[in-house]
Amino acid sequence: MKSTGIVRKMDELGRVVIPIEIRNQFNIAEKDPVEIYVDGSSIVIKKYEPNCIFCGNTESLINYNDKLICEECSKKISKLVE
């Protein structure tokens, strides 16, 4: 992980402002959803991108029973059912 040298204080509601330079670098606009997760002792904030629940692909997604599946995994699953 690379340090940016930028330090921000958390406000009384637990909010932290992500600097505009970093938001621009990762193409995060106002009201874009972000994903927050823990990696060891680090808190990671990442722009949310819907992906296939099986392989993680973010392209050609199909909604099946409120789950996202890519076309390739869908084809593999349909072959198992045949």
C-alpha positions as CSV (number, residue, x, y, z in Angstrom):
1,M,0.0,0.0,0.0
2,K,1.3,3.4,-0.9
3,S,1.1,6.3,1.5
4,T,-0.2,9.6,0.1
5,G,1.0,11.7,3.0
6,I,-2.5,13.2,3.4
7,V,-3.9,13.1,6.9
8,R,-7.6,13.9,7.7
9,K,-9.4,14.0,11.0
10,M,-12.6,12.1,11.5
11,D,-15.6,14.2,12.6
12,E,-17.9,13.6,15.5
13,L,-20.2,11.5,13.2
14,G,-17.4,9.2,12.0
15,R,-17.0,10.9,8.6
16,V,-13.7,11.5,6.8
17,V,-13.4,13.6,3.6
18,I,-11.5,11.8,0.8
19,P,-9.4,14.5,-1.0
20,I,-10.5,15.5,-4.5
21,E,-7.2,14.4,-6.0
22,I,-7.8,10.8,-4.8
23,R,-11.4,10.9,-5.8
24,N,-10.5,12.1,-9.3
25,Q,-7.7,9.4,-9.5
26,F,-10.2,6.7,-8.9
27,N,-13.1,8.3,-10.8
28,I,-15.3,8.6,-7.7
29,A,-18.0,11.3,-8.2
30,E,-20.4,12.7,-5.7
31,K,-23.1,10.1,-4.6
32,D,-21.1,7.2,-6.2
33,P,-21.4,4.1,-4.0
34,V,-18.2,3.0,-2.3
35,E,-17.4,-0.3,-0.6
36,I,-15.8,-0.4,2.8
37,Y,-14.0,-3.5,4.0
38,V,-11.2,-4.6,6.3
39,D,-7.9,-6.2,5.1
40,G,-6.0,-7.3,8.2
41,S,-5.5,-4.1,10.2
42,S,-6.4,-1.8,7.4
43,I,-9.7,-0.2,6.5
44,V,-10.1,-0.1,2.7
45,I,-12.5,2.2,0.8
46,K,-13.1,1.2,-2.9
47,K,-15.4,2.5,-5.5
48,Y,-18.2,-0.1,-5.7
49,E,-18.5,-2.0,-8.9
50,P,-21.1,-4.8,-9.2
51,N,-19.5,-8.1,-10.1
52,C,-20.2,-11.8,-10.7
53,I,-20.6,-13.7,-7.5
54,F,-18.6,-16.6,-8.8
55,C,-15.6,-15.1,-10.8
56,G,-15.7,-11.4,-10.0
57,N,-16.1,-10.3,-13.6
58,T,-17.7,-6.8,-13.9
59,E,-18.8,-7.1,-17.6
60,S,-21.9,-8.7,-19.1
61,L,-23.8,-9.2,-15.8
62,I,-27.1,-10.9,-15.6
63,N,-29.4,-10.5,-12.6
64,Y,-30.6,-14.0,-11.4
65,N,-32.6,-14.2,-8.2
66,D,-31.1,-10.9,-7.0
67,K,-27.6,-12.2,-7.6
68,L,-25.3,-11.0,-10.4
69,I,-23.7,-13.6,-12.6
70,C,-21.6,-13.0,-15.7
71,E,-22.6,-14.6,-19.0
72,E,-19.7,-16.9,-19.0
73,C,-20.6,-18.3,-15.5
74,S,-24.2,-18.5,-16.6
75,K,-23.3,-20.7,-19.6
76,K,-21.1,-23.0,-17.3
77,I,-24.0,-23.4,-14.9
78,S,-26.5,-24.1,-17.7
79,K,-24.2,-26.9,-18.9
80,L,-24.2,-28.5,-15.4
81,V,-28.0,-28.5,-15.4
82,E,-28.4,-30.2,-18.8
